[in-house]
């Protein structure tokens, strides 16, 4: 696993770590089932506080990128299915909430489109 932290960057270290691990898991560079270093070992390797690494691991677990198995440690999950399932669940929750709020379908789609543009950048098409 290759990760690096830019301590001068505006992005917090835990988010840099989370993003790099998530991307490597998504691309298969970190294969499903791979055991990640312990929180303490990775924190020492990167010059971070253990709580910083623990936060990144917690967020990765919440996103379905990793699974924690007690003494077996933190393993890379089979992210493809999990990521799509979690995204579909979040979309369903959003749609139901938008309807309860009385937002029209077009308004809900516009809100999603705007949010996606903020995260991914504007759609070139």
C-alpha positions, 0 to 999 in steps of 0.5 A: 500500500502506497500512501503519502500525506502532504502536511502542508495541504488544505485537505486534512490528513485523515481525508488524504489517507481515506481518499488514497485508500478508497481509490486504491481499493476501487482500482484494485491496487488494493485487492479485496481481502488485503489486510491493512496495517494496524492503526498504530503501525500506519500512524507511525509510518506516516507521522500521524496521530493514531486517532487520525488514522483511526478516523480514516479507517472508521470512515472507510468502514462506514463507506464499505471500503474496508471491514474490521474483524477484531484480531484479524484486523482491517481488510479491504472489502469487495468494494464494487458491490458494496459501494454501489449498494451503499450509493443506491441506498443513499439515493433512495433515502434522498429521494424519499426525503425530497418527496416528504419535503414536497420537492418536485422531481425536477427540483430534486434532480437539480439539487443532486446535479448541483451537488455532484458538480461540487464534488466531481466538477461540472459535467463536460457533456 
